[in-house]
Amino acid sequence: MGGSCDAIIVGNTPEEMALNGGKHLVEMCDKDAGHKQDKAVMDASQNDPEHLKTWMTDFTAKFDALPEA
């Protein structure tokens, strides 16, 4: 998902992947500086609807381009 670790995040839809990635980030942000920084970026994007829309559009395109598992 482009974060600071190589954790495997799963989901059946881009929305589910984003939600699961966010949950992972929240769980890990108190454990290392990389996740804490990633969470700060995510939190800031929540206040910028245009950035959030662009990120989700790009993420959905990448998700849709993946081969079926």
N, C-alpha and C positions, 0 to 999 in steps of 0.2 A: 504494500500500500504506500510505500515511499517513506516509511518511518525510520526510526533509529535502530531497529533490530530486524532480525530475520525470522520472527515468529510467523508461523503459518496461520493465516486468518481465513476462515471458510465462510461460505454463504451461498445461497441459491440465486440471489439477486444482487445487483450492485448496492441496493439499499441495505440489505441484510449484511453484506460485507462491510459497509461503512459503519453500521451499528456495532457489529462485532469488533471491528478495529477500534472504535471509540471505547468500547468496554475494556478491551485489552489495555489501551492507553491509560484509562483511569486507574485500572488495577496496578499498573506498573509505574506510574508517574512519581510515586514516593520512593521508588527503589533505585532509580538512577537518573542522572542529569539529562541524558538523551531523551528519555520519555517525558521528563518534566518540561523540557524545551518544546518537544512536539506538542504537548498538551497546551502550552501557552499559545502556540501558533494556531492550534485548532480552536481554542477559546476565542482568540481574536477574530478568526474567520466567521464565527457564529454571529458577530456583530456587523458583518459586511456581506449583505445578501448577494451582491453581484459576484464577489469572490467565491462564495459558497456555491452559487449556481454554476459558475465556470468550472470549479473543481469537480462538482458532481457530473457535469456533462462530460468532462474529460475522463473521469473515472469510469463512467458508464460505457463510454466508447472502448476503453481498454478492456473492461470486463466482457463486453460483447464480442471482442476480437479474440478472446481466449478459445482454445479448442474445447469441445465438450469433454467432460471427465468420464 
